[in-house]
Each structure stands twice: as structure tokens, then as C-alpha cells.
């Protein structure tokens, strides 16, 4: 796995990637969406809003290179993207203790579904 600085170095100038960020309305995901948009990429933000908040990405809604999709990653997702950042999972004890079964499903099924998507897209 590479870090974001290495990703930036590998991206040729003028090339626009389409990037999927699951959990994109969460704290980390929303900041990643901001950074990717600032880098000139197209961002598909996917979130079910279980813990993420629309207020975290409100400033991006309506921007040409930003798309928001309400979706639960425990179900397969069929989209066309160049990169995937899977950040979907309740991250605070209050949220994951509220529904530990759903948290586990999100972590495991979500990762499996995103790996399946990555495999299909090569």
C-alpha cells in the first residue's frame, strides 16, 4: 500500500483519476475527499450516513468533480473508478458499541465488496 504523497508522484500531470471514497462523509473520508478534489481528481463519495455527516461534505455538493452516493458497503457496489479508498466503518466506541454486528459486517463485508470491485476493475 502506498501513501498519498507516493500516489501524487505516480499521477502524471493533467491526468484526472476517478476515485471512490467509502465512508466519505466521515471525518477522515471528508478530508480525503477535499484533498482529492484539490488535486484535480473526480471523487465518488459513498456513505450510508450511519456515523458520517452530510455537513462534513456539504461544501463539496454541487461541485462538478464531486458525486455523492448513499450506499451501504455491506452490499456490492458496481461503479467505474481508478482508485478505491475504503474508510467505511463506525470508528468511535459510542457508534460501534451501539451495533457491533453491523460494525463487523461493515468491516468484513465492506472490505470483501471493495476488494471484489478492485478485482473487477483491475
PEURWO-V255229 format. One record per backbone hydrogen bond with DSSP energy under -1.0 kcal/mol. CO is the residue of the C=O (numbers start at 0). NH is the residue of the N-H. Records with the same first field share a line. If there is no record, write none. Layout:
CO=NH  NH
This chain:
2=6
3=7
4=8
5=9
11=14
16=41
17=81  82
18=43
19=84
20=45
21=86
22=25
24=52
25=29
26=30
27=31
28=32
29=33
30=34
31=35
32=36
33=37
34=38
35=40
36=39
41=18
42=66
43=20
44=68
45=22  23
46=70
52=55
53=56
56=59  60
59=62
62=65
64=42
66=44
68=46
71=74
82=19
84=21  86
91=95
92=96
98=102
99=103
100=104
101=105
102=106
103=107
104=108  109
106=110
107=111
108=112
109=113
110=114
111=115
112=116
113=117
114=118
115=119
116=120
